[in-house]
Amino acid sequence: MIFKKGTVNKKMKSLTLKNSRYEYLEKAFAEWLGVLGYCEKSAYYMPAIAREFLYYLDTHGVSLIKKLEQRHFKNYYNYIISRGNLRRGGGLSNNYINKHLQAIQKFLEFLYQKGVEGLPAMSIRQLKLDKYEITILTPEEIQLLYKVTERETGNMLHEAMQSRDRAILTVFYACGLRRNEGVHLDINDINLDNRTLQVRKGKNYSKRFVPFNKTSSQHLQEYIYDYRSVFLKDKSESSFFVSHRGSPMTGGALYERVKMLQLQTGDTELQQKNITLHNLRHSIATHLLEAGMELGRISRFLGHSSLESTQIYTHLIKGNGQHV
């Protein structure tokens, strides 16, 4: 389930906390996420999930967060997996349930940081991701996207946009960056000499260096030295991705460029797939795993905090090595 502002599950959105302590915790949690630099979507849906969790506790006799016990997590989990999806009908997907558990875990982290003592750890394990909900492009489909950016136009602005599109594919597919990481990418984060990309604003403000190959280096170098200046209005602008207005590109604008490439491929099967910036990241992780790269290296490449997050990709490959 994907959350967008204004489309959060109706039940969650309509819940009103009558417990003033819990209402304060929800608002403080949202502010804490903002300070940590979480993207707008995360800073919106995680407090909404925390609200539903707190509402459940309050209506089941837990009026103080310090009274939280391990059994309450289990009871709440049973409630979540049994309640329906009020927007689309049917049950909740494994992906959504996992996001719910992740949000509650982050809420607990917030409480620990704020000095709330004696809280139990949540020992509920996340569910396997629903295969059908993750879109993985084949290497051939990735090449189709790149091919669209190589068409002759004879127009300098169009050539610049194509070079920027290749850089977008390179950053989100070849380098596997998260959406927010790509949005905050700086021109000075690209080191063409040693072919590494520095992620300064990773998840939870973690930093990492991502290697890229010779072909990716050529795409990035061409954009940096030959075409990025076409978009600049202010030479002091340091954002790597610059719009035609000369301002930093938003996540939505980057996504729209990829969707445009998808439509221009002319490939009916590819056009029907749900492509997002994050699906490009899923795709490179799966391709690396299929190529035999060790799971730990893939985990470091993606900036995962644990191998558990990386292991989801083992579920996306059938025994014969084909994509699900």
C-alpha positions in Angstrom: 0.0 0.0 0.0 1.5 3.4 -1.0 0.7 6.4 1.1 0.3 9.8 -0.4 -0.9 12.9 1.3 -4.6 12.9 1.3 -4.9 9.1 0.6 -4.0 7.6 3.9 -6.3 4.7 4.9 -9.7 6.3 5.8 -9.8 4.5 9.2 -6.5 5.8 10.3 -7.3 9.3 9.1 -10.6 9.5 10.9 -9.3 8.3 14.2 -9.3 11.0 16.9 -7.2 10.5 20.0 -9.1 11.4 23.1 -6.1 10.8 25.3 -4.2 14.1 25.5 -0.9 12.3 26.4 -1.1 10.1 23.3 -2.1 13.1 21.1 1.1 14.8 22.3 3.2 11.8 21.6 1.9 11.5 18.0 2.6 15.2 17.3 6.1 15.0 18.9 6.9 11.9 16.9 6.0 13.7 13.6 8.3 16.6 14.6 11.1 14.2 15.5 10.9 12.6 12.1 11.0 16.0 10.5 14.2 16.9 12.4 15.8 13.6 11.3 15.2 14.6 7.7 12.6 12.0 6.8 10.9 12.6 3.5 7.4 14.1 3.5 5.7 10.8 2.8 7.3 9.0 5.7 6.8 12.0 8.1 3.1 11.8 7.2 2.2 8.1 7.3 4.3 7.0 10.2 2.6 9.3 12.7 -0.7 8.2 11.3 0.2 4.6 12.0 1.3 5.5 15.5 -2.1 7.2 16.0 -3.9 4.0 15.1 -1.6 2.0 17.5 -2.2 4.5 20.3 -5.9 4.6 19.6 -5.9 0.8 19.9 -4.0 0.9 23.2 -6.3 3.5 24.7 -9.4 1.7 23.7 -8.0 -1.6 25.2 -7.2 -0.3 28.7 -3.7 1.0 28.2 -4.0 4.8 28.9 -0.3 5.3 29.7 2.5 4.4 27.3 4.6 3.1 30.3 2.0 0.3 30.8 2.9 -1.1 27.4 3.6 -4.8 27.5 4.8 -7.4 25.0 1.4 -9.0 24.8 -0.1 -5.7 23.6 2.2 -5.9 20.5 0.9 -9.4 19.8 -2.7 -8.4 20.3 -2.3 -5.4 18.1 -0.6 -7.5 15.4 -3.5 -9.9 15.4 -5.9 -7.0 15.0 -3.9 -5.6 12.0 -3.7 -8.8 10.1 -7.4 -9.4 10.5 -8.8 -6.0 9.7 -9.7 -5.2 6.1 -8.4 -2.6 3.7 -11.0 0.1 3.8 -9.9 1.8 0.6 -9.7 -1.2 -1.7 -11.5 -3.9 0.1 -10.0 -7.3 1.0 -7.2 -7.9 3.5 -4.1 -5.8 4.1 -1.0 -6.7 2.1 2.2 -8.1 3.6 3.9 -5.0 2.4 1.5 -2.7 4.3 1.7 -4.8 7.4 5.5 -4.6 7.3 5.3 -0.8 6.9 3.0 -0.8 9.9 5.5 -2.8 12.0 8.4 -0.6 10.8 6.5 2.6 11.8 5.8 1.2 15.3 9.4 0.2 15.7 10.5 3.7 14.7 7.9 5.1 17.2 9.5 3.0 19.9 12.9 4.3 19.0 11.5 7.8 19.4 10.2 7.0 22.8 13.6 5.5 23.9 15.3 8.7 22.6 12.9 10.8 24.6 13.8 8.9 27.8 10.8 6.7 28.2 12.1 3.7 30.2 11.0 0.2 30.8 9.3 -0.3 27.4 9.4 -3.9 26.0 11.1 -4.6 22.7 8.8 -5.6 19.8 9.7 -9.1 18.9 7.3 -9.6 16.0 9.1 -10.5 12.8 8.1 -8.9 9.5 6.3 -10.9 6.9 7.7 -11.9 3.5 7.0 -9.3 0.9 4.2 -10.1 -1.6 6.0 -10.9 -4.8 3.3 -9.4 -7.0 3.6 -6.0 -5.3 7.3 -5.5 -6.2 8.0 -4.6 -9.8 11.4 -5.8 -11.1 12.5 -4.8 -14.6 14.6 -7.2 -16.6 18.1 -6.1 -17.8 16.6 -6.0 -21.3 13.9 -3.6 -20.1 16.5 -1.4 -18.4 18.3 -1.2 -21.7 15.1 -0.2 -23.5 14.8 2.8 -21.1 18.4 3.8 -21.8 17.9 3.4 -25.5 15.1 6.0 -25.5 17.7 8.6 -24.3 19.9 7.9 -27.3 17.6 9.1 -30.1 18.8 11.8 -32.4 17.0 15.1 -31.9 19.2 17.8 -33.3 18.1 20.1 -30.5 20.5 21.1 -27.8 17.9 21.3 -25.0 16.5 17.9 -25.9 20.0 16.4 -25.9 20.6 17.9 -22.5 17.4 16.4 -21.2 18.4 13.0 -22.6 21.7 13.2 -20.9 20.0 14.1 -17.7 17.6 11.2 -18.2 20.6 8.8 -18.6 22.0 10.3 -15.4 18.7 9.7 -13.6 18.7 6.0 -14.7 22.3 5.7 -13.6 21.8 7.2 -10.2 18.6 5.2 -9.3 19.3 2.0 -11.2 23.1 1.5 -11.6 23.9 3.1 -8.2 20.7 1.9 -6.5 19.9 5.1 -4.6 16.7 5.7 -2.7 14.4 8.5 -4.0 15.3 10.9 -1.3 19.0 10.2 -1.6 18.9 11.1 -5.3 16.9 14.2 -4.6 19.6 15.4 -2.2 22.5 14.4 -4.4 25.1 17.2 -4.8 27.4 17.8 -7.7 30.3 17.5 -5.4 29.2 14.0 -4.3 30.3 12.5 -7.6 34.0 11.5 -7.8 34.7 10.6 -11.4 38.4 9.9 -10.6 37.8 6.9 -8.4 34.3 6.2 -9.7 32.4 6.6 -6.5 29.2 8.4 -5.5 28.8 9.7 -1.9 25.4 9.4 -0.3 25.4 12.1 2.4 21.8 12.0 3.3 20.9 8.3 3.5 18.2 6.7 5.6 18.6 7.8 9.2 21.3 10.2 8.0 23.7 7.4 7.3 26.5 8.0 4.8 28.0 5.6 2.3 30.1 5.5 -0.9 28.6 3.7 -3.9 30.9 2.5 -6.7 29.9 2.7 -10.3 31.3 1.2 -13.5 33.0 2.8 -16.5 29.7 3.1 -18.5 28.0 4.8 -15.6 31.0 7.1 -15.3 30.6 8.1 -18.9 26.9 8.9 -18.5 27.6 11.0 -15.4 30.6 12.7 -16.8 28.7 13.7 -20.0 25.9 15.2 -18.0 28.2 17.1 -15.6 30.5 18.6 -18.1 28.5 18.9 -21.3 24.8 19.4 -20.4 24.1 20.3 -16.8 25.1 23.9 -17.5 22.2 24.1 -20.0 19.8 24.1 -17.1 21.6 26.3 -14.7 20.4 29.9 -14.1 22.6 30.4 -11.1 26.2 29.0 -11.3 26.3 28.5 -7.5 23.5 25.9 -7.7 25.1 22.7 -6.4 22.2 20.2 -6.7 23.1 17.4 -9.1 19.7 17.2 -10.8 18.6 20.6 -12.1 15.3 21.4 -13.7 14.8 23.5 -16.8 14.0 26.4 -14.5 17.4 26.1 -12.9 16.1 24.8 -9.6 16.7 21.4 -7.9 14.5 18.7 -9.3 12.0 17.2 -6.9 11.4 13.5 -6.4 8.1 13.9 -8.3 9.9 15.5 -11.3 12.5 12.7 -11.4 9.8 10.1 -11.3 7.9 11.8 -14.2 11.1 11.6 -16.3 11.3 7.9 -15.8 7.6 7.4 -16.6 8.1 9.4 -19.8 10.9 7.1 -20.8 8.7 4.1 -20.1 6.0 5.4 -22.4 8.5 6.2 -25.1 9.9 2.7 -25.3 6.9 1.5 -27.3 7.2 -1.8 -25.5 3.6 -2.8 -24.5 4.6 -5.2 -21.7 7.0 -2.7 -20.2 4.5 0.1 -20.5 2.0 -1.9 -18.4 4.5 -2.2 -15.5 4.4 0.0 -12.4 7.8 1.7 -12.5 9.0 3.9 -9.7 12.4 5.2 -8.7 12.5 2.7 -6.0 11.6 -0.1 -8.4 14.8 0.8 -10.3 16.6 0.2 -7.0 14.8 -3.1 -6.5 15.9 -4.1 -10.0 19.6 -3.5 -9.6 19.6 -5.4 -6.3 17.9 -8.4 -7.9 20.2 -8.3 -10.9 23.3 -8.2 -8.7 22.0 -11.1 -6.7 21.3 -13.1 -9.9 24.8 -12.3 -11.1 26.2 -14.0 -8.0 27.2 -11.0 -5.9 27.4 -11.9 -2.2 24.4 -10.7 -0.1 26.6 -8.7 2.3 28.1 -6.7 -0.5 24.6 -5.9 -1.9 23.5 -4.8 1.5 26.4 -2.4 1.8 25.8 -1.2 -1.7 22.1 -0.4 -0.9 22.9 1.1 2.5 20.8 -1.4 4.4 21.3 -1.4 8.2 20.9 -5.2 8.3 21.0 -8.2 6.0 17.3 -8.9 6.8 16.3 -5.9 4.6 18.5 -7.3 1.7 17.2 -10.9 2.0 13.8 -9.8 0.5 15.5 -10.1 -2.9 16.1 -13.8 -2.5 12.3 -14.2 -2.5 12.1 -12.4 -5.9 14.0 -15.0 -7.8 12.7 -18.4 -8.7 14.7 -21.5 -8.6 15.5 -21.2 -12.3 16.8 -17.7 -11.9 14.0 -15.9 -13.7 12.2 -12.9 -12.3 9.0 -13.2 -10.5 
